[in-house]
Structures are given as structure tokens and as C-alpha cells.
Amino acid sequence: MSAEAVQAAAPHPAEAPAASAPDGDRPLRIALLTYKGNPFCGGQGVYVRHLSRELARLGHTVEVIGAQPYPVLDRADPVQAESGGSVSLTELPSLDLYRQPDPFRTPKRGEYRDWIDALEVGTMWTGGFPEPLTFSLRARRHLAARRGDFDVVHDNQTLGYGLLGDLGAPLVTTIHHPITVDRQLDLDAATGWQRRASVRRWYGFTRMQKRVARRLPSVLTVSGSSRQEIVDHLGVRDGRIHVVHIGADTDLFSPDPSVPEIPGRIVTTSSADVPLKGLIHLVEALAKVRTENPEAHLVVVGKRADDGPVAAAIERHGLGDAIEFVKGISDADLVDLVRGAQVACVPSLYEGFSLPAAEAMATGTPLLATTGGAIPEVSGPDGETCLSVPPGDAGALAAGLTRLLGDAGLRRRLGAAGRERVLARFTWRQAAIGTAERYREAIALQAPRLRAARSRRTADATAPTPAGRA
């Protein structure tokens, strides 16, 4: 359903029933906002898909309001139908300026609808990234037309100015990790003043996100590491931040002995042109490993870059036939790819959580991971549930890969222990339960203010008309 269709069918704000603060376990009406919902790369689309499904299974009504690329959602299944919960998507379209195959396009005159569209294009023309701001402005307008439809609004890291002030329902915001971390890592990797200036322009929206984050009443994040980063980088008061771990779809990501193990196969999830993901260090490590184990090869779930440091390293080491990039594959193919690998590797310099680590562990595939950011919170102790190495150390990655590829017993032990760790700590059902608890806390905190506002509106409506005025 498009946003325009929803707004046309919605009652006028003055006619809409006021949302009351739910008591006890009454199901909630949730607006889940996501300015970018790609389910095949990046964690935001994965988060929205799985969290919305599990909230619905708990009996809640979740309306995902998102822009391009639109999220893929799991529609009502028999479990959801029995619980009364549901998941739906409302499209709140942008101009989709970064779509393939024509990213950074200039829209045709007939595509412009309003001043927000003009702002989006103008920001892109000056080298900035407009989507967090422009989505927040569109979302505010949309929510204003639907006042009373939701018990809570959950923003998935938009952190735009449009989400400040009265949205008609309490606001809860998830910050997976501060994007200022990405900004600094990209600046560190930039060569030349022109490239650094370009990076600063692109990340200009982080100034807005800092200002907005400091004014948020309730922030969720996915790890203790991210919590500290939010305090240090964004200046959010510690008492406003709550950790709710996310997880893996343990029904989908599960062991299957019928899937053959491919000798020498290493799998990772990464985009070649994102320095934070540390792929270049894994490429360097693979070159070292292949001097002793020629059958070692790497499958990268993500986009191949045609140029840049990773492409140059692949060519320099002659690894063109030993590294394969895949993208846009189905869930089933992705799971079988991970199941068939002898090693799953997370070489990131930093992660706010690391879904790929949790998903690999859930399949029983042994994990080699760095200690960057929150990864150790997910992967667990070195030598017990994974092998751990320092971030940015190609030699340590090579040693870990060589050890795992050469020791079937170690792979079995780590794989089984990793699966048990995920089942005990990191599932989407647990994430949904924890998130719903935070919704109810936010609603309870705002309830007195909402009652006072309704009382004022009632008093204004019943007050006698002053004499002499029609």
C-alpha cells in the first residue's frame, strides 16, 4: 500500500481516535520506520524483516513504513494469524537517487512532487547523503495525517530532524552503532585531500544525527559496545540507552548434514568498497594461506568493486580465480552457502553487533572473527565458540584460517558450541520480547502527558463561546 493511499483512507487528525496507553499485555499498534530496507546487504533491512515478524508472532500489529529499496517482509503466517498479529508495508517513496543501474541520477522534471524532493536532489548535487533527513520529513508528514493510528513509533536509525517533537505517539529509536564510526574509518582509508573532502561531504548528515540523538527519550541498541559508542560519539546520556540484543533466524540458519562440505571454502559477508568490513585484510590473508593450502578459496556475499584497494589486492596476488562475489541470492541459497563452507570469517574492523557472525554460528559452521567492536559479545570466548584475532591483522587471519582448515575436530567442536551459544542468547524472538518491553516503558512515560493534552482539548471544545463572537 502506498503512503498516499493510506493517507487518503485515514481519518482527519481531529476525527481520529486518541491512542490510549496500552495496559498489561494488550497488543500494540507499531509504526516501524526504515529509510532503507535492503534485505540483502546491510543490517537495517534484516533487522526490520525479522523483528517485525517476531513482534507479529507476539500478537502485535506492525506497519513498516519505508523507502526504497523497500524491505522484504514475512507476511502473516498461521502462527501470526492465531496470535492476531500482522505485518504490512506502507511505501513512503523517495526519488530513489541511488538505484541501480543509474545511481546519482538527476530526476526528470515530472518526478518532482514537493520541496522535500528538491531538497533531496540538491543535497545529492553537493555531494551529501540526503535520505535520513528527507525520509524523516516525509515520515513526519505521514504520521501527522494518521494521528491516533499507532501506540508507538519505532525509528530504525533515521535520526532525522523530522522525527523531533510530537509525532502523535511515543518515539523509540534503534541506533545499531553511530555512523560517525564509519565516517572515521572511511577518512582513515581516504588518500588525498579531495577524497577526504568528499567523505566529509557525504557524511554531513552525521551532524544532524548527533543533534537528534541527544534529544531522544528512548534509545535501543544491539550491544554493550554500541551503547558505549553512542555515549562517546553522540553524547546521549547513558540512562536513556537500553541494550536489546538481536539475533539469527535459528530455524532458517541451522545445521544440515546433507549439505556437502566444500574443501577449502571460506565464506564472508562484505562489500568490497567498505573499509570498515576489513575485506582487504582477508584477501591478503587468503594469499598467505594458499601458499600452503592451494585449494583454499573465498566466497564473498556482497558487491564486487571494479576498482579500489580490494580489487587491486586481488589482482596483485593473482586471486581472481580464488575469490567469488555473489549478491541477491535467496535465503535458502545463502544458508546452504554458509553450511557448505569449512570456515565462516568476519574480518571487520568494527561491528555494532555482527549478524553474519550469529548466522554462521547458528548453522554450526566454525567461525573465525576479529575482536572489532561488539563482535566478541556475539562470537564468545576464543577457542571455545570461535577463533578470535585482532582487527586489521592479515597475518593473524591467515594463521586462524590455516588452523581451522587443517583441523576437522576443531571445526566440529567450535561449530557445535557456536550453535548452542546463539540458541541461548541471540534469537529474534528474544529480541522482539525485549523490544516490546521498551515500547511499553516509553508509552507509560508519555501517558501522563497524553492525558493532560486530551484534557486540554476537551476543555477547549466544551468552553462557552465568549459573548459577541459567533
Kinemage of the C-alpha trace (Angstrom):
@kinemage 1
@onewidth
@group {chain A} dominant
@subgroup {mainchain}
@vectorlist {calphas} color= white
{ca met a 1} P 0.000 0.000 0.000
{ca ser a 2} L 1.372 3.422 -0.872
{ca ala a 3} L 1.614 6.238 1.655
{ca glu a 4} L -0.778 8.300 -0.436
{ca ala a 5} L -3.425 5.557 -0.305
{ca val a 6} L -3.090 5.230 3.447
{ca gln a 7} L -3.401 8.966 3.955
{ca ala a 8} L -6.474 9.138 1.724
{ca ala a 9} L -8.196 6.438 3.773
{ca ala a 10} L -7.093 7.771 7.166
{ca pro a 11} L -9.421 9.933 9.259
{ca his a 12} L -8.657 13.610 9.685
{ca pro a 13} L -6.438 14.184 12.733
{ca ala a 14} L -9.294 15.891 14.556
{ca glu a 15} L -11.555 12.899 13.921
{ca ala a 16} L -9.015 10.154 14.667
{ca pro a 17} L -9.493 8.299 17.941
{ca ala a 18} L -6.836 9.118 20.512
{ca ala a 19} L -4.436 6.301 21.242
{ca ser a 20} L -4.512 5.319 24.864
{ca ala a 21} L -1.529 3.853 26.659
{ca pro a 22} L -1.901 0.066 26.475
{ca asp a 23} L -2.136 -1.702 29.792
{ca gly a 24} L -0.734 -5.090 30.676
{ca asp a 25} L -0.201 -7.286 27.653
{ca arg a 26} L -2.658 -5.644 25.255
{ca pro a 27} L -1.305 -5.924 21.691
{ca leu a 28} L 0.361 -2.786 20.386
{ca arg a 29} L -0.033 -0.899 17.120
{ca ile a 30} L 3.514 -0.214 15.967
{ca ala a 31} L 4.804 2.084 13.223
{ca leu a 32} L 8.279 0.809 12.298
{ca leu a 33} L 10.177 3.370 10.221
{ca thr a 34} L 13.082 2.443 7.954
{ca tyr a 35} L 14.578 4.841 5.425
{ca lys a 36} L 16.457 1.996 3.714
{ca gly a 37} L 15.312 -1.608 3.794
{ca asn a 38} L 17.582 -3.641 1.508
{ca pro a 39} L 17.396 -7.191 2.932
{ca phe a 40} L 20.487 -8.434 1.078
{ca cys a 41} L 23.181 -6.035 2.284
{ca gly a 42} L 23.494 -4.056 5.477
{ca gly a 43} L 21.769 -4.853 8.737
{ca gln a 44} L 18.829 -2.448 8.622
{ca gly a 45} L 16.675 -4.464 6.224
{ca val a 46} L 17.464 -7.701 8.067
{ca tyr a 47} L 16.520 -6.059 11.371
{ca val a 48} L 13.178 -4.794 10.093
{ca arg a 49} L 12.246 -8.066 8.440
{ca his a 50} L 12.907 -10.351 11.379
{ca leu a 51} L 11.883 -8.018 14.193
{ca ser a 52} L 8.537 -7.215 12.540
{ca arg a 53} L 7.788 -10.910 12.029
{ca glu a 54} L 8.526 -11.826 15.639
{ca leu a 55} L 6.577 -8.849 17.010
{ca ala a 56} L 3.600 -10.050 14.969
{ca arg a 57} L 4.010 -13.543 16.359
{ca leu a 58} L 3.722 -11.997 19.818
{ca gly a 59} L 0.348 -10.591 18.761
{ca his a 60} L 1.282 -7.020 17.805
{ca thr a 61} L 0.250 -5.155 14.648
{ca val a 62} L 3.320 -3.865 12.834
{ca glu a 63} L 3.134 -1.420 9.954
{ca val a 64} L 6.533 -0.940 8.353
{ca ile a 65} L 6.794 2.498 6.742
{ca gly a 66} L 9.782 2.555 4.435
{ca ala a 67} L 11.508 3.981 1.392
{ca gln a 68} L 13.479 2.394 -1.446
{ca pro a 69} L 14.895 -0.157 -1.510
{ca tyr a 70} L 11.737 -1.401 0.155
{ca pro a 71} L 12.177 -4.082 2.798
{ca val a 72} L 11.213 -7.671 2.189
{ca leu a 73} L 8.762 -8.682 4.915
{ca asp a 74} L 7.465 -12.027 6.091
{ca arg a 75} L 3.704 -11.707 5.723
{ca ala a 76} L 1.190 -13.258 8.077
{ca asp a 77} L 1.762 -16.949 8.642
{ca pro a 78} L -0.521 -19.354 10.560
{ca val a 79} L 1.259 -18.544 13.831
{ca gln a 80} L 0.686 -14.820 13.313
{ca ala a 81} L -2.937 -15.370 12.309
{ca glu a 82} L -3.619 -17.271 15.519
{ca ser a 83} L -1.949 -14.597 17.652
{ca gly a 84} L -3.845 -11.772 15.972
{ca gly a 85} L -0.620 -10.056 14.960
{ca ser a 86} L 0.173 -8.866 11.460
{ca val a 87} L 2.874 -7.225 9.343
{ca ser a 88} L 2.227 -4.793 6.498
{ca leu a 89} L 4.279 -2.409 4.372
{ca thr a 90} L 3.432 1.191 3.591
{ca glu a 91} L 5.632 2.653 0.868
{ca leu a 92} L 6.869 6.184 1.508
{ca pro a 93} L 8.823 6.717 -1.700
{ca ser a 94} L 11.874 8.875 -2.105
{ca leu a 95} L 13.267 9.803 -5.514
{ca asp a 96} L 15.463 6.677 -5.280
{ca leu a 97} L 18.545 8.581 -6.384
{ca tyr a 98} L 20.968 5.726 -5.730
{ca arg a 99} L 19.142 2.941 -7.513
{ca gln a 100} L 20.836 0.630 -9.972
{ca pro a 101} L 21.733 0.851 -12.805
{ca asp a 102} L 21.754 4.679 -12.668
{ca pro a 103} L 22.955 5.794 -9.220
{ca phe a 104} L 23.357 9.544 -8.571
{ca arg a 105} L 20.817 10.222 -11.294
{ca thr a 106} L 19.115 13.579 -11.857
{ca pro a 107} L 15.319 13.080 -11.888
{ca lys a 108} L 13.170 14.302 -14.748
{ca arg a 109} L 11.055 17.393 -14.151
{ca gly a 110} L 7.839 15.395 -13.820
{ca glu a 111} L 9.239 13.345 -10.936
{ca tyr a 112} L 9.381 16.271 -8.513
{ca arg a 113} L 6.415 16.341 -6.139
{ca asp a 114} L 7.305 18.934 -3.497
{ca trp a 115} L 10.062 20.876 -1.772
{ca ile a 116} L 11.359 17.767 0.007
{ca asp a 117} L 12.168 16.218 -3.380
{ca ala a 118} L 14.053 19.384 -4.349
{ca leu a 119} L 15.991 19.237 -1.074
{ca glu a 120} L 16.877 15.597 -1.741
{ca val a 121} L 18.292 16.330 -5.184
{ca gly a 122} L 20.091 19.490 -4.068
{ca thr a 123} L 21.853 17.644 -1.248
{ca met a 124} L 22.956 14.911 -3.643
{ca trp a 125} L 24.278 17.501 -6.111
{ca thr a 126} L 26.519 18.937 -3.383
{ca gly a 127} L 27.950 15.510 -2.529
{ca gly a 128} L 25.863 14.841 0.569
{ca phe a 129} L 23.615 11.924 1.529
{ca pro a 130} L 20.055 13.276 1.925
{ca glu a 131} L 17.952 10.219 2.739
{ca pro a 132} L 17.926 10.309 6.572
{ca leu a 133} L 16.714 13.921 6.566
{ca thr a 134} L 14.246 13.717 3.699
{ca phe a 135} L 12.743 10.418 4.882
{ca ser a 136} L 12.251 11.879 8.353
{ca leu a 137} L 10.381 14.869 6.885
{ca arg a 138} L 8.126 12.630 4.795
{ca ala a 139} L 7.538 10.340 7.783
{ca arg a 140} L 6.553 13.271 9.995
{ca arg a 141} L 4.017 14.455 7.423
{ca his a 142} L 2.656 10.932 7.057
{ca leu a 143} L 2.319 10.357 10.794
{ca ala a 144} L 0.639 13.748 11.288
{ca ala a 145} L -2.115 12.670 8.888
{ca arg a 146} L -2.623 9.459 10.868
{ca arg a 147} L -2.602 10.701 14.439
{ca gly a 148} L -4.123 8.077 16.708
{ca asp a 149} L -3.329 5.093 14.469
{ca phe a 150} L -0.311 3.926 16.474
{ca asp a 151} L 0.589 3.272 20.090
{ca val a 152} L 4.305 3.708 19.425
{ca val a 153} L 6.619 4.870 16.632
{ca his a 154} L 9.892 2.935 16.264
{ca asp a 155} L 12.577 4.611 14.161
{ca asn a 156} L 15.285 2.386 12.722
{ca gln a 157} L 18.289 4.757 12.833
{ca thr a 158} L 16.922 7.557 10.644
{ca leu a 159} L 17.739 10.152 13.314
{ca gly a 160} L 16.362 12.964 11.158
{ca tyr a 161} L 15.083 16.365 12.257
{ca gly a 162} L 11.567 15.455 11.157
{ca leu a 163} L 11.264 12.953 13.999
{ca leu a 164} L 11.702 15.539 16.746
{ca gly a 165} L 8.636 16.901 18.510
{ca asp a 166} L 5.131 15.473 18.716
{ca leu a 167} L 4.565 12.502 16.381
{ca gly a 168} L 1.230 11.514 17.918
{ca ala a 169} L 2.762 8.557 19.770
{ca pro a 170} L 5.882 7.889 21.847
{ca leu a 171} L 9.108 7.523 19.870
{ca val a 172} L 11.607 4.708 20.389
{ca thr a 173} L 14.761 4.752 18.249
{ca thr a 174} L 17.211 1.978 17.411
{ca ile a 175} L 20.821 3.028 16.839
{ca his a 176} L 22.745 -0.015 15.652
{ca his a 177} L 26.001 1.906 16.005
{ca pro a 178} L 26.972 5.540 15.419
{ca ile a 179} L 27.664 6.237 11.751
{ca thr a 180} L 30.444 8.517 12.962
{ca val a 181} L 32.471 5.316 13.371
{ca asp a 182} L 32.049 4.545 9.653
{ca arg a 183} L 32.936 8.152 8.848
{ca gln a 184} L 36.223 7.996 10.747
{ca leu a 185} L 37.227 4.663 9.213
{ca asp a 186} L 36.477 5.995 5.708
{ca leu a 187} L 38.519 9.122 6.425
{ca asp a 188} L 41.403 6.987 7.668
{ca ala a 189} L 41.298 4.970 4.431
{ca ala a 190} L 40.999 8.040 2.158
{ca thr a 191} L 44.050 9.102 0.159
{ca gly a 192} L 44.434 12.735 -0.834
{ca trp a 193} L 42.618 15.867 0.294
{ca gln a 194} L 39.982 15.637 -2.441
{ca arg a 195} L 38.901 12.170 -1.337
{ca arg a 196} L 38.814 13.251 2.318
{ca ala a 197} L 36.728 16.302 1.421
{ca ser a 198} L 34.314 14.042 -0.480
{ca val a 199} L 33.985 11.726 2.529
{ca arg a 200} L 33.238 14.680 4.829
{ca arg a 201} L 30.525 15.976 2.478
{ca trp a 202} L 28.917 12.519 2.172
{ca tyr a 203} L 28.794 12.072 5.936
{ca gly a 204} L 27.472 15.575 6.566
{ca phe a 205} L 24.209 14.057 7.838
{ca thr a 206} L 26.017 12.737 10.929
{ca arg a 207} L 25.943 16.267 12.408
{ca met a 208} L 22.155 16.104 12.281
{ca gln a 209} L 22.142 12.620 13.762
{ca lys a 210} L 24.243 13.773 16.714
{ca arg a 211} L 21.859 16.637 17.463
{ca val a 212} L 18.771 14.454 17.152
{ca ala a 213} L 20.192 11.569 19.197
{ca arg a 214} L 20.836 13.818 22.189
{ca arg a 215} L 17.151 14.788 22.310
{ca leu a 216} L 15.716 11.283 22.066
{ca pro a 217} L 13.807 9.986 25.102
{ca ser a 218} L 14.446 6.274 24.486
{ca val a 219} L 17.283 4.667 22.516
{ca leu a 220} L 17.678 0.963 21.833
{ca thr a 221} L 20.951 -0.538 20.697
{ca val a 222} L 22.159 -4.020 19.937
{ca ser a 223} L 25.257 -4.468 22.094
{ca gly a 224} L 27.159 -3.113 25.055
{ca ser a 225} L 29.914 -1.962 22.713
{ca ser a 226} L 27.454 0.080 20.657
{ca arg a 227} L 25.986 1.538 23.842
{ca gln a 228} L 29.363 2.945 24.841
{ca glu a 229} L 29.991 4.248 21.321
{ca ile a 230} L 26.631 6.074 21.391
{ca val a 231} L 27.596 7.732 24.667
{ca asp a 232} L 31.085 8.657 23.440
{ca his a 233} L 30.313 9.672 19.850
{ca leu a 234} L 26.769 11.042 20.030
{ca gly a 235} L 26.646 12.391 23.560
{ca val a 236} L 23.470 10.515 24.530
{ca arg a 237} L 23.041 10.131 28.281
{ca asp a 238} L 23.735 6.562 29.374
{ca gly a 239} L 20.454 6.256 31.254
{ca arg a 240} L 18.460 6.713 28.035
{ca ile a 241} L 20.120 3.782 26.250
{ca his a 242} L 18.900 0.190 26.549
{ca val a 243} L 20.640 -2.876 25.077
{ca val a 244} L 18.365 -5.371 23.324
{ca his a 245} L 20.455 -7.987 21.529
{ca ile a 246} L 19.325 -9.021 18.078
{ca gly a 247} L 19.873 -12.474 16.680
{ca ala a 248} L 19.755 -15.054 13.956
{ca asp a 249} L 16.782 -16.795 12.395
{ca thr a 250} L 17.695 -20.110 14.000
{ca asp a 251} L 15.038 -22.030 12.079
{ca leu a 252} L 16.484 -20.891 8.762
{ca phe a 253} L 20.140 -20.790 9.782
{ca ser a 254} L 20.507 -24.311 11.108
{ca pro a 255} L 22.809 -27.293 10.521
{ca asp a 256} L 22.004 -29.705 7.697
{ca pro a 257} L 24.335 -32.723 7.394
{ca ser a 258} L 23.037 -33.408 3.887
{ca val a 259} L 24.789 -30.281 2.556
{ca pro a 260} L 28.300 -31.335 1.485
{ca glu a 261} L 31.279 -29.506 2.958
{ca ile a 262} L 33.416 -27.906 0.226
{ca pro a 263} L 37.128 -28.414 0.937
{ca gly a 264} L 38.969 -25.123 1.359
{ca arg a 265} L 35.841 -22.961 1.214
{ca ile a 266} L 35.804 -19.773 3.304
{ca val a 267} L 32.706 -17.561 3.316
{ca thr a 268} L 32.298 -13.949 4.409
{ca thr a 269} L 29.702 -11.190 4.085
{ca ser a 270} L 31.166 -7.883 2.965
{ca ser a 271} L 31.081 -5.089 0.412
{ca ala a 272} L 34.448 -4.664 -1.237
{ca asp a 273} L 34.384 -0.854 -1.070
{ca val a 274} L 33.575 -0.503 2.662
{ca pro a 275} L 36.820 -0.191 4.683
{ca leu a 276} L 35.010 -0.965 7.956
{ca lys a 277} L 34.360 -4.542 6.798
{ca gly a 278} L 38.067 -5.356 6.576
{ca leu a 279} L 37.805 -7.380 3.375
{ca ile a 280} L 41.206 -6.248 2.136
{ca his a 281} L 42.837 -7.901 5.163
{ca leu a 282} L 41.032 -11.158 4.415
{ca val a 283} L 42.229 -11.020 0.792
{ca glu a 284} L 45.803 -10.550 1.996
{ca ala a 285} L 45.320 -13.455 4.433
{ca leu a 286} L 43.980 -15.734 1.694
{ca ala a 287} L 47.103 -15.106 -0.390
{ca lys a 288} L 49.231 -16.310 2.548
{ca val a 289} L 47.007 -19.364 3.212
{ca arg a 290} L 47.154 -20.529 -0.409
{ca thr a 291} L 50.918 -20.875 -0.301
{ca glu a 292} L 50.317 -23.917 1.966
{ca asn a 293} L 46.752 -24.826 1.012
{ca pro a 294} L 46.152 -24.205 -2.724
{ca glu a 295} L 42.514 -25.322 -2.548
{ca ala a 296} L 41.603 -22.528 -0.127
{ca his a 297} L 39.169 -20.135 -1.759
{ca leu a 298} L 36.814 -17.352 -0.684
{ca val a 299} L 33.137 -16.680 -1.414
{ca val a 300} L 32.084 -13.108 -0.596
{ca val a 301} L 28.379 -12.400 -0.102
{ca gly a 302} L 28.291 -8.816 -1.295
{ca lys a 303} L 29.092 -6.429 -4.094
{ca arg a 304} L 32.344 -6.623 -6.049
{ca ala a 305} L 34.143 -3.316 -6.562
{ca asp a 306} L 35.665 -2.855 -10.017
{ca asp a 307} L 38.471 -0.713 -8.621
{ca gly a 308} L 39.856 0.377 -5.282
{ca pro a 309} L 42.131 -1.297 -2.712
{ca val a 310} L 40.355 -4.671 -2.641
{ca ala a 311} L 40.277 -5.031 -6.417
{ca ala a 312} L 43.950 -4.029 -6.566
{ca ala a 313} L 44.881 -6.608 -3.893
{ca ile a 314} L 43.027 -9.380 -5.725
{ca glu a 315} L 44.882 -8.572 -8.926
{ca arg a 316} L 48.248 -8.136 -7.176
{ca his a 317} L 48.062 -11.580 -5.586
{ca gly a 318} L 46.562 -13.304 -8.624
{ca leu a 319} L 43.429 -14.327 -6.716
{ca gly a 320} L 40.895 -13.713 -9.477
{ca asp a 321} L 40.053 -17.427 -9.698
{ca ala a 322} L 40.112 -17.932 -5.913
{ca ile a 323} L 37.573 -15.267 -4.898
{ca glu a 324} L 33.925 -15.219 -5.952
{ca phe a 325} L 31.407 -12.465 -5.198
{ca val a 326} L 27.694 -13.305 -5.016
{ca lys a 327} L 24.766 -10.976 -4.338
{ca gly a 328} L 20.994 -11.058 -4.368
{ca ile a 329} L 20.809 -14.796 -3.662
{ca ser a 330} L 17.826 -16.393 -1.961
{ca asp a 331} L 17.702 -17.159 1.742
{ca ala a 332} L 17.921 -20.875 1.021
{ca asp a 333} L 20.976 -20.449 -1.203
{ca leu a 334} L 22.665 -18.220 1.364
{ca val a 335} L 22.133 -20.747 4.145
{ca asp a 336} L 23.468 -23.615 2.015
{ca leu a 337} L 26.468 -21.488 1.049
{ca val a 338} L 27.322 -20.990 4.728
{ca arg a 339} L 26.586 -24.625 5.599
{ca gly a 340} L 28.951 -25.830 2.879
{ca ala a 341} L 31.872 -23.678 3.986
{ca gln a 342} L 34.631 -25.068 6.162
{ca val a 343} L 35.123 -21.652 7.758
{ca ala a 344} L 32.963 -18.544 8.136
{ca cys a 345} L 35.033 -15.395 8.602
{ca val a 346} L 34.157 -11.920 9.935
{ca pro a 347} L 37.245 -9.745 9.264
{ca ser a 348} L 35.584 -6.427 10.206
{ca leu a 349} L 37.488 -3.601 11.828
{ca tyr a 350} L 34.303 -2.741 13.730
{ca glu a 351} L 30.761 -4.077 14.098
{ca gly a 352} L 27.880 -2.835 16.212
{ca phe a 353} L 26.667 -6.423 16.536
{ca ser a 354} L 27.501 -8.722 13.556
{ca leu a 355} L 24.548 -10.628 12.190
{ca pro a 356} L 26.801 -12.629 9.824
{ca ala a 357} L 28.663 -13.989 12.855
{ca ala a 358} L 25.443 -15.039 14.606
{ca glu a 359} L 24.005 -16.566 11.431
{ca ala a 360} L 27.158 -18.555 10.664
{ca met a 361} L 27.305 -19.859 14.230
{ca ala a 362} L 23.624 -20.825 14.033
{ca thr a 363} L 24.363 -23.112 11.060
{ca gly a 364} L 27.117 -24.859 13.006
{ca thr a 365} L 29.820 -23.506 10.697
{ca pro a 366} L 33.022 -22.709 12.655
{ca leu a 367} L 33.739 -19.010 12.966
{ca leu a 368} L 36.955 -17.013 12.686
{ca ala a 369} L 36.302 -13.406 13.713
{ca thr a 370} L 38.137 -10.290 14.761
{ca thr a 371} L 37.661 -8.569 18.101
{ca gly a 372} L 36.444 -5.351 16.447
{ca gly a 373} L 33.621 -3.556 18.246
{ca ala a 374} L 30.864 -5.829 19.543
{ca ile a 375} L 31.959 -8.971 17.693
{ca pro a 376} L 33.267 -10.707 20.856
{ca glu a 377} L 29.873 -10.184 22.526
{ca val a 378} L 28.388 -12.299 19.759
{ca ser a 379} L 31.150 -14.773 18.947
{ca gly a 380} L 32.124 -15.629 22.517
{ca pro a 381} L 35.447 -16.738 24.012
{ca asp a 382} L 38.413 -17.512 21.787
{ca gly a 383} L 38.948 -21.259 21.482
{ca glu a 384} L 35.539 -22.123 22.942
{ca thr a 385} L 32.919 -20.901 20.477
{ca cys a 386} L 35.167 -19.341 17.803
{ca leu a 387} L 38.703 -18.340 16.975
{ca ser a 388} L 39.420 -14.648 17.620
{ca val a 389} L 42.100 -12.416 16.068
{ca pro a 390} L 42.882 -8.688 16.271
{ca pro a 391} L 41.205 -6.468 13.648
{ca gly a 392} L 43.301 -5.358 10.684
{ca asp a 393} L 45.879 -8.158 11.086
{ca ala a 394} L 46.186 -10.208 7.887
{ca gly a 395} L 48.833 -12.460 9.417
{ca ala a 396} L 46.592 -13.405 12.343
{ca leu a 397} L 43.692 -14.058 9.965
{ca ala a 398} L 45.919 -16.308 7.844
{ca ala a 399} L 47.062 -18.266 10.900
{ca gly a 400} L 43.468 -18.752 12.066
{ca leu a 401} L 42.297 -19.878 8.631
{ca thr a 402} L 45.193 -22.324 8.273
{ca arg a 403} L 44.474 -23.781 11.697
{ca leu a 404} L 40.767 -24.286 11.054
{ca leu a 405} L 41.124 -25.614 7.515
{ca gly a 406} L 43.597 -28.199 8.773
{ca asp a 407} L 41.731 -29.420 11.872
{ca ala a 408} L 38.351 -31.121 11.296
{ca gly a 409} L 37.944 -31.888 15.003
{ca leu a 410} L 38.364 -28.239 15.953
{ca arg a 411} L 35.849 -27.215 13.294
{ca arg a 412} L 33.244 -29.645 14.674
{ca arg a 413} L 33.787 -28.545 18.266
{ca leu a 414} L 33.608 -24.812 17.553
{ca gly a 415} L 30.647 -25.250 15.213
{ca ala a 416} L 28.567 -27.118 17.806
{ca ala a 417} L 29.471 -24.697 20.608
{ca gly a 418} L 28.695 -21.693 18.409
{ca arg a 419} L 25.218 -23.027 17.594
{ca glu a 420} L 24.459 -23.531 21.290
{ca arg a 421} L 25.600 -20.001 22.114
{ca val a 422} L 23.262 -18.455 19.549
{ca leu a 423} L 20.276 -20.548 20.667
{ca ala a 424} L 20.842 -19.477 24.264
{ca arg a 425} L 21.451 -15.761 23.665
{ca phe a 426} L 20.677 -14.422 20.207
{ca thr a 427} L 17.261 -15.201 18.688
{ca trp a 428} L 14.773 -12.845 17.066
{ca arg a 429} L 12.023 -13.927 19.447
{ca gln a 430} L 14.117 -12.790 22.394
{ca ala a 431} L 14.808 -9.520 20.562
{ca ala a 432} L 11.081 -8.937 19.967
{ca ile a 433} L 10.185 -9.592 23.600
{ca gly a 434} L 12.843 -7.166 24.806
{ca thr a 435} L 11.837 -4.523 22.269
{ca ala a 436} L 8.145 -4.744 23.199
{ca glu a 437} L 9.062 -4.216 26.851
{ca arg a 438} L 10.808 -0.976 25.897
{ca tyr a 439} L 7.763 0.107 23.883
{ca arg a 440} L 5.562 -0.271 26.960
{ca glu a 441} L 8.021 1.676 29.093
{ca ala a 442} L 8.034 4.544 26.570
{ca ile a 443} L 4.236 4.536 26.408
{ca ala a 444} L 3.916 4.574 30.192
{ca leu a 445} L 6.322 7.503 30.476
{ca gln a 446} L 4.362 9.555 27.944
{ca ala a 447} L 0.881 8.558 29.166
{ca pro a 448} L 0.500 11.409 31.725
{ca arg a 449} L 1.409 13.998 29.080
{ca leu a 450} L -1.055 12.491 26.587
{ca arg a 451} L -3.851 12.516 29.179
{ca ala a 452} L -3.124 16.145 30.005
{ca ala a 453} L -3.190 17.080 26.317
{ca arg a 454} L -6.523 15.274 25.806
{ca ser a 455} L -7.952 17.064 28.845
{ca arg a 456} L -6.909 20.428 27.417
{ca arg a 457} L -8.502 19.611 24.058
{ca thr a 458} L -11.717 18.518 25.782
{ca ala a 459} L -11.786 21.687 27.909
{ca asp a 460} L -11.249 23.866 24.843
{ca ala a 461} L -14.031 22.062 22.964
{ca thr a 462} L -16.596 22.485 25.804
{ca ala a 463} L -15.699 26.044 26.856
{ca pro a 464} L -18.536 28.579 26.338
{ca thr a 465} L -18.199 30.914 23.355
{ca pro a 466} L -17.391 34.457 24.512
{ca ala a 467} L -20.274 36.938 24.101
{ca gly a 468} L -20.245 38.881 20.911
{ca arg a 469} L -18.370 36.189 18.962
{ca ala a 470} L -20.007 33.851 16.504
